[in-house]
Amino acid sequence: MTINLRQSGIYVAFALIVVLFAFLTDGALLQPQNISNIIVQNSYVLILAIGMILVIIGGHIDLSVGSTVALTGAICAVLTVHWGLPWPIAVLLTLIAGAIIGAAQGYWIAYFGIPAFIVTLAGMLVFRALTLTTLGNQGIGPFPDEIRSLSNGFTGGYLGNIGLGPLGGADLVSLLAGVACIAGFALSQWRKRAARLGYGQTVDPMPVFVLKIVGAGVVVLAVVVQLARFRNLPWVLVLLAALALGYSLMASNSVFGRHIYSIGGNLQAATLSGVKVKAVTFWVFVNMGALAALAGVIFAGRLNQAGPTAGTAFELDAIAAAFIGGAAVQGGVGKVVGAITGGLIMGVINNGMSLIGAPSERVMLVKGLVLLAAVAYDVWTKRRA
C-alpha cells in the first residue's frame, strides 16, 4: 500500500488540530453553535481560497484579492443602498465587476507578460484607493435582508425534526443533504479508483479504500448533526459546498482544469503541447476576480455594511490556506478540497485560541509557524519522491 504523504498529511494535521483544541477548550470547540460560527466567520476566506488555489496551481499569485473584496463590497453597497437596485441585479453586477477587475489584471499578466506579483501588488493599491473613493471614506449600509441571510442565515426545517437519541434532533433535510454529499464523494472516489486501475496504476486495497469513505462519511454526518442541533445548515455552507463540488470537478475532470495543472507543472511543455497558455492564465484571473467579488458580497452582508478597511490582509489568509492545503510553491500541485481544509485549519486555530483567551500576537505566531511547517512539509515530501 502506498500513501501520498503530501495529500494525506493535511487531513491528518487538521484532525490533530481539532482534537488538540477540543481538549484545550474542554469541548467548547465542537459545540453546535461554535462549529456554525467557524463556518460563517471564515466563509469569505474559503471562497477566496478556491480561486487562489487555481491561481497558484497555474504558477502565479494574487495579492489584490483583499482590496477586490473591499471594492466589490462597496460597489454592491452603492447599487443596493444608494441606487436602490433589486438585490439579485446588484449581486450580478457586482460579480461582473469582479470579473472585469480580474480580466484587467489577467490581461497584463497573460498578454503583456508582467509578473503576477507586480500586477496584483499594483492592483492591491489601486483597488483600495478606488474603494475609498467609492465609499467616500465612510461605511455604507444596511444591506437588503436577502444578502444578509446569504451571509448569516440558516436553512429552515423543511421536513421536520427527527430524533437521534443522545445526539438530540436534526432536520431531515439537513441529514439528507449530508448523505447526498457522502454519496457524491464515494462515487467520485470510486470512479477515480476505477480509472487508476484501468491505467494500471497502484491503488489502496479495498478495505483501506472503504475505511476512508466511511471515515469521511462519519465526519460529514457528525458536522451536519451538530449544525442541525443549532439552527440547521448556514446558507453560506450550502454555497460553499456547491462551489467546492463544482470547482473540484472542473479542476480534475475538465480540459481547462488539466491545462491549469500543465501550465503550472511545466510551462514549456504545456506550450509545446498546444495549450493556449495566455488564454488559460487570463481566465484564471477572471475567475479569481469573480470569486473575490462573491466574497466581498458575503463579507459586506455579514457586517451589514461596506467599509473602507474591509478585506485587509484577506489575501494573506487565502494564500496561506492554499499552501497549508497542499499547493506547491512552484505551481502544478494542489486541490480545491485541500485549500478549503487549509482555510478551515486557519479558522480552527483562530477560533480555538480565542476560546482559550490567547492574545492576538500569539495567534499570529502560531499561524505563521503552521504556514512555515506546511511549506517545509511540502518541500520534504518532494525530496522523498
N, C-alpha and C positions, 0 to 999 in steps of 0.2 A: 504493500500500500504506500502510495506517495502522497505527501501533504504539501500543498503550496503554502509555504510559510508567509509569503507576502500577503496573500489573500485571506488566509485564516487567522493570522495574528491579530488583526484589527478587531475581529469579533470576540476573540478570547480576551483581549485587553478591555473591550467595552464591558464584557460580563464581569471581569475582575473589578473594574472601577465602580460599577453599580453595586456589587456585593460590598466593596470597601465602604462606600458612603452610606449604604443601607445600615451597616454595622455602626459607623460613626454617628449617625443621626438617630439611632435606636428605631429604625424602621420608618422614620418620617419621610425619607426619600421616596418610598414606594407606596405612600398613601394615595388614594384615588385623586384627590384634588391637586396634590403636588405633581403627579405624573401629567395631569392635564396642563398644569402651569408650565412644565418643562416644554411640552409640545407647542403651546400657544406662544410662549415667550421667545422661542427660538425658531419659529416658523419662517421668518424672513431670511434668517441665515441659511436655513436648509434649502430654501428656494434659490438663493444666490449660489449655494454650493453645487447645485445641479448644473447650473450654467458654467460655473468656474471649473468644474472637473473636465468638461468638454474643451474649454479653452486651454487648460493645462495639458490634457492629453494631446492636443494639437501642437504643443510645444511653445505656447505663449503664456501670457499673464495679463490680468486686467486689474489695474489699480484704481479704476474710476467708478467701480460699482457702488461704493458708498455715496459718492456725490450724485450718481444717477438715481439712486433711491430717493435722495432728498429732492432732486429736481422734479422727478416724475410725481412724487407725492405732492409737491407744490402745484404742479400742473393739474392734477386731479382735484385739488382743493379749489383752485380758481374756477375750474369747469363746473363743479358742483355747487360751491358756496356762492361765488360771485356771479357766475353766468347762469346758474340755475338749470343746467342741463340734466336730463334724466340720468341716474347713476349708471345704467348699462352703457349708454353712449359715452359718458365721461370716462369710464374704465377702458372701453375700447380705444378711445382716442389717446388715453394715457399709454396703453400698451403700444400703440402705433408710434407715439412719440419716443418711447424707449427703444423700439426697433430702429427708428431713424437715428437716434444717438449711437446705437451700435453700428449702424451702417456707415455713419460718418467716420467712426474710428476704424472700422474694418477696411474702408477704402484706403486710408493712409497706410495701414499695416500690410494689406494684401497686394494692392496695386501700385502703391508708391514706394514700398519697401522700407518704411521706417519701423524700427523695432517696436513691438507692442508695449514694452516697458516705458518707452519715451512717450508714445502716443497717449497711452492711458494715464500716465502721470500728468501730462498736459490736460487731459480730459478731467482728471480729478479736480484741478484748479479751476478750469473754465466752467464746469457744470456747477461747482459750488458757488462761483460768482453769479451764475445765472439764477441759481436758487435764491440767493439773497436779493437779486433784482426782482424776481417774480413775486416774492413774498413781501418785499419792502422791508426786509429785516425784522419781520414780526410773524407770529403764527396765524394761520387761517383755519377756522373750524366753526361749528362742528360739522362732521360728515353725515351723509344720509344713514338711516338705520341699517339699510341693507349692506353697506360697506362695513359698518361696524360689526354686523352679525357675521360677515365672512371672516373677520379678524378675530372676534371674541365669542361668537355664538356657538351653539351646540345643536346637534340634530335632535329632533323630538322622538318620543316613544311611540312610533307609528303602529306597531303591532302589540304593544303592551309589554309589561314587565313579567319575566318568568323567574321562578325561584331557583337558586343554585345552592341550596343547603347552607353550609357555613360560609360560603362566599357571598351570601346575600342574594340580591336580584340583579338582573341585567335586561336591558331592552333586547327583544328578539331580533330586531333589525340590525342592531349593533353586532350581535353574535353571528348573524348570517353574513354580515359584511366581513367579519374576521374569518369565518370559514371559507368564504369566497377567495379572500387573499391567500389563504393557505393552499387552497386547491390550485389557484393560478401559479403560485410558487412551485408547488410539487410538479405540475405539468411542465413548466418551463425547465426545471431541473432534469426531469425525465427525458425531455427532448434533447437537451444538451448532452446527457449521458449517452443516449442512442446515437447522436451524431458523432461523438468521440469514438464510440465503439465501431461505427461504420468506417471511420478513417484509421482504425487500428491503433488508436491511442489508449493509454492506460487510464483507467477509471477506478474509483473507490469500489471495494467489494460491496455487494448488495446490502449486507447488514449495516455497514457504515453509512451507505447512502440513505437507507431508510431511517437510521438513527438521526441523521442530520435533518431530514424532513420533519420527523416527529419533534425534534428539539425546537426547530424554528416555529412549528405549529403551536407548541406549548407556550412559547414566549409571546407570540402574537395574541393568542386567546387570553393569556393572563393579563396583558396590557388592555385588551378590549374590555374584559370583565371589570377591571379596575376603573377604566374610564366610564363605563356604563353605570357603575355604582355612584359616580359623582354626578355628572349631568349629561351622560352619553357622549358620543364622539364629537369633538370640535370640528366645525365645518372646515377649518384650515387643515386639519388632518386628512379629511376626505380629499381636499385639493392636493395636498402633498402626495397622498397615495396614488392619485391619478397621474401626477407629474412623474413620480418615481417609476411607475409602471411604463408609461409612455416613453420616457427617455431611456429607460433600460432596454426596452425592445428596439428603439431606434439605434442605440449605440451598438448593440450586439447583433442585430438581425438585418439592418438596412445597409444599402450600399454607401450612403452618406456617412453612417457611423463607422464603417470599416475604413473609409477614406480618411476620417479624422485620425484613427489609430495609425494608419500607414504614414501619414504626414508627420506625426509626432515621433514615430518609431524610426523612420529613415526618410528624410525629405528627398534626397536624391533618388532613391529607389522608387518612391512614390511618383516623382516627376517622370522618370523614365518609363513607369508602368502606365502612364496616361492619365493619372489622377489630375483633375483640374484644381491644383493647389490653391491658386488665388481665389477661385470661386468658393471653395470649401472654407477657407480661412475667413473670407468675407462673411459668409452666412453663420459661421460660429459666433462671430461678434454681434451680428444682428440678433441672434438668439439670446446672447448674453444680455444685450440691451433690453429685450422684451421681458426677460425674466427679472431683471433688475427693476423694471417698471412695475411688474406684478408685486415684487417685494416692497416697492415703495407704496403701493396702494394698501397692502396688508399692514405695513408698519404705521402709516398715517391713520388708517382706520382703527388700529389698536389704541393709539394715543388719542384718537378723535380730533387730531389737529396735525397740520403740516407745519413743521418748524424749520428754521434756518440751520439748526445743528443736527437735524435728522441724518442718519446714515454714517455718522462719524465712526471711523475705524471698522465699518462693516466689511470693507474689502479684506482687512486682515483676518477677520473671523472666517470669511468664505475661503480664502486661500489656505488658512490653517486647517479647515475642515477637509479640504481636498487632499492635502498632503498627509494629514493624520489618517485619512481614509484609504491610503494606499497609492496615491498618484506618485509617479516618478518625476524627479526634478527635471530630467531631460525630456519628458514627454513620452507619449506612446503607451503608457500604462495607467490604468485606473478604471474604476467602476462607479456608476451613479449611486448604487447602494452603499458602496464604501464611503463616498463623500457624505452621504446622509448620516452614516454611522459616525464618521468623524465629527460632523456637526453636533450630533447627539452627545458624543463624548465631551465636547466643549460645554454643552448645555448642562450636562450632569455635574461636571466639575464646578461650573458657576453656581448652580443651584445647591449642590451638596455643601460647598464651602460657605455659602451664605447661611445655610441652616445651622452650621456649627459655629457661626459667628466669626469666621476668618476675615481679617482686614483685606481691603481691595488689593494692596500690594502683594499679599501672599497669594491671592487668586491669580494675578498676572504672572507671578513667579512660577506657579505650578503649570499654568497653561503654556508658558514659554518652554519649560522643561519637557512637557509632553510633546510639543511640536518638534523640539530638537530630537527627542528619543524616537519619534516616528520616522523622521528623515534618516537618522542614523540606522534604524532598523531596516529601512528600505535599501540603503547602501550595503549593509551587512548581508542581507539575503541575496542581493545581486551578485556580490562577490562569491557567495557559496554556490551560485548556479553554475 
